[in-house]
Amino acid sequence: MNEQTSPNPPSNPNEVVASMTRMRRIFYVLPVIALAIPFVANEYLQFMANAILVYSLVTVGFNVVIGNLGQLAFANTAFFGLGAYTTAILMVYAGMPYMLAVVAAAVVGGLGGFLASVTALRGIRLYYLAIITLAFGELMRWTYLHADGITHGSDGLLMPQPSFFGIAMENETVKFYVFLLITVVLIKATSNLMRSRFGRAIVAIRDNEAATASLGIHTARYIILAFVWSGAVVGVAGAMFAALTERVFPESFSLTEVIVHFAMVLVGGTGSIIGSVLGAITLTALPEYFRQFPGMEELFFGIVIVCVLLFLPKGLVSLLRRVSPVFNERYYRD
């Protein structure tokens, strides 16, 4: 397993440690800088910032399975929808506080990840796994659409106003700070997880599953854990999405959403947490910008994706890695 993924990795162990220390500093500095966004942005830009935080978590969670584990699985919209509907249903019918509903969304998303991992454990890989997990997502969307008595079908389920420990999330500014806190905590947790024994194991499985098993590593256990963690993170993103839109619709979790999520992973950088955030920023902000060209949004969106994949096949994160070794991620695919 290659531990260094940069084209020119530091050869001195001290340089590696120094690089990782600088990256940690950047990780803590950027959220502090982001705290100023509500002071300089209008309501619309704050909404966009909130959407970027939501999709950053989606992409980070999705990348655990796609990039780090190396499995072509597309159950992310199922996890996303499970998180959103779990939050909305618990708040509407059980009167559960928003933060408890977020925890429940993580648990249900993790259970969805466990169900999705069953097919991978049976030796199903590549395109077969992709089709089965796509079908899983469509099955969940069909359920949302036809369980009218609970989900209100195509009309969508209206969310009550969420609150954060008694503070009403009545505007985009409050939502931004709550979302920023949740996003930072989960991205940091995922980053730490990827640097642990768990992260090294799933990267080894990605590189050569048979060789990893021959070393006595319980590959099935790590595959399950990767899917469960992915489902939990994306489930929390779904809970944030429900609070952001304030009404949950089945069409928000369609095949189109699968394509958008996958594009975010590829454009940002496969297997990279930094790339996940870059991909989410790029493919959340650009479609909004292209709305000023009615009828051409999809064309411009497609051109941007094709250009990035043609000229930056390793994603936008490869640009940062060329600029500074600070952005080298030790256990991620370059």
Order of alpha helices (4+ residues) and beta strands (2+ residues): alpha-alpha-alpha-alpha-alpha-alpha-alpha-beta-beta-beta-alpha-alpha-alpha-alpha-beta-alpha-alpha-alpha-alpha
